Amino acid sequence: MIPQLNPSAFAAWRDQAKEGLAPTALPVVLDVREPWEVQTASVREDGFRLLALPMREIPARVAELRDTLGADHPIACLCHHGMRSLQVANYLAQSGFGEVVNLQGGIDAWSQRVDPSVARY
């Protein structure tokens, strides 16, 4: 089962995830929304690397993700409300990724609980 991460707890997760990485490496927020959604509302990198990759592209690029990040790299999946990102998180876990969480409530919850400057749609 994929851990569900409340956006309010993200900073603690990010800080803990950074402890297990090389000094120059950062945990990844994998935004699986469509490009127009990312343009409409997006989180700002803050102690993490933002990687926007639409859900439909994940199967074709999962090997690239593994090669680029490594199977044990901490990844928090993000979408609009948390459903697409949960599917992607499950797919990544089934593909051998070991440090995957789902940002529960998606960018909508992020806007409400973490950063109200992020537009809601």
C-alpha positions as CSV (number, residue, x, y, z in Angstrom):
1,M,0.0,0.0,0.0
2,I,1.3,3.4,-0.9
3,P,1.8,5.8,2.0
4,Q,-0.6,8.8,1.8
5,L,1.2,12.1,2.7
6,N,-0.8,15.0,3.8
7,P,0.5,18.2,2.2
8,S,0.8,19.7,5.7
9,A,3.4,17.0,6.6
10,F,5.3,17.4,3.3
11,A,8.1,19.6,4.8
12,A,8.9,17.0,7.4
13,W,8.9,14.2,4.8
14,R,11.1,16.3,2.5
15,D,13.6,17.0,5.3
16,Q,13.7,13.4,6.4
17,A,14.1,12.2,2.7
18,K,17.0,14.5,2.2
19,E,18.9,12.9,5.1
20,G,19.3,9.7,3.1
21,L,20.6,11.4,-0.1
22,A,23.9,12.7,-1.3
23,P,24.4,16.3,-0.3
24,T,23.6,17.7,-3.8
25,A,20.6,15.4,-4.3
26,L,17.0,16.4,-3.5
27,P,13.8,14.4,-3.1
28,V,11.5,14.7,-6.2
29,V,7.9,15.9,-6.5
30,L,6.6,14.1,-9.6
31,D,3.7,16.2,-11.0
32,V,1.7,13.9,-13.2
33,R,-0.9,16.4,-14.4
34,E,-1.3,17.6,-17.9
35,P,0.9,20.5,-19.1
36,W,-2.1,23.0,-19.1
37,E,-2.7,22.1,-15.4
38,V,0.9,22.7,-14.5
39,Q,0.7,26.1,-16.2
40,T,-2.5,26.9,-14.3
41,A,-1.1,26.0,-10.8
42,S,2.2,24.7,-9.7
43,V,4.2,24.2,-6.6
44,R,7.5,26.0,-6.3
45,E,10.7,24.1,-5.7
46,D,11.8,24.4,-2.1
47,G,14.2,21.8,-0.9
48,F,12.9,19.4,-3.6
49,R,13.2,18.9,-7.3
50,L,10.0,19.3,-9.3
51,L,9.6,17.0,-12.2
52,A,6.5,17.4,-14.4
53,L,5.7,14.3,-16.4
54,P,2.1,13.6,-17.5
55,M,0.6,10.4,-16.2
56,R,0.2,9.1,-19.8
57,E,4.0,9.3,-20.3
58,I,5.0,7.4,-17.2
59,P,5.0,3.8,-18.7
60,A,7.2,4.8,-21.6
61,R,9.6,6.7,-19.3
62,V,9.8,4.5,-16.2
63,A,13.2,3.1,-17.2
64,E,14.4,6.7,-17.7
65,L,13.2,7.6,-14.3
66,R,15.0,4.6,-12.7
67,D,18.2,5.4,-14.6
68,T,18.1,9.1,-13.7
69,L,16.9,8.9,-10.1
70,G,17.6,5.4,-9.0
71,A,14.9,3.0,-7.6
72,D,15.4,4.1,-4.0
73,H,15.1,7.9,-4.7
74,P,12.3,9.5,-2.6
75,I,9.4,10.5,-4.9
76,A,6.2,12.2,-3.9
77,C,3.6,12.0,-6.6
78,L,1.2,14.9,-7.2
79,C,-1.9,15.6,-9.3
80,H,-5.0,17.7,-9.0
81,H,-6.8,15.8,-6.2
82,G,-4.6,12.8,-5.5
83,M,-6.2,10.0,-7.6
84,R,-4.0,10.1,-10.7
85,S,-0.9,10.5,-8.5
86,L,-2.0,7.4,-6.5
87,Q,-2.2,5.3,-9.6
88,V,1.2,6.5,-10.7
89,A,2.7,5.9,-7.2
90,N,1.3,2.3,-7.3
91,Y,2.7,1.8,-10.8
92,L,6.2,3.1,-9.7
93,A,6.1,0.8,-6.7
94,Q,5.2,-2.2,-8.9
95,S,8.0,-1.2,-11.2
96,G,10.6,-1.5,-8.3
97,F,10.7,2.0,-6.9
98,G,10.9,1.7,-3.1
99,E,10.5,5.3,-1.7
100,V,7.2,6.5,-3.2
101,V,4.4,8.4,-1.5
102,N,1.2,10.0,-2.7
103,L,0.4,13.7,-1.9
104,Q,-3.1,13.2,-0.6
105,G,-5.6,15.8,-1.9
106,G,-3.1,16.9,-4.7
107,I,-2.3,20.5,-5.6
108,D,-5.8,21.5,-4.4
109,A,-5.0,20.5,-0.8
110,W,-1.5,22.0,-1.2
111,S,-3.1,25.3,-2.0
112,Q,-5.4,25.1,1.0
113,R,-2.9,23.8,3.5
114,V,0.6,24.8,2.4
115,D,0.7,27.7,0.0
116,P,-2.5,29.7,-0.7
117,S,-0.7,31.6,-3.5
118,V,-1.0,28.4,-5.6
119,A,-4.1,28.9,-7.8
120,R,-7.1,26.6,-7.4
121,Y,-8.9,25.2,-10.4
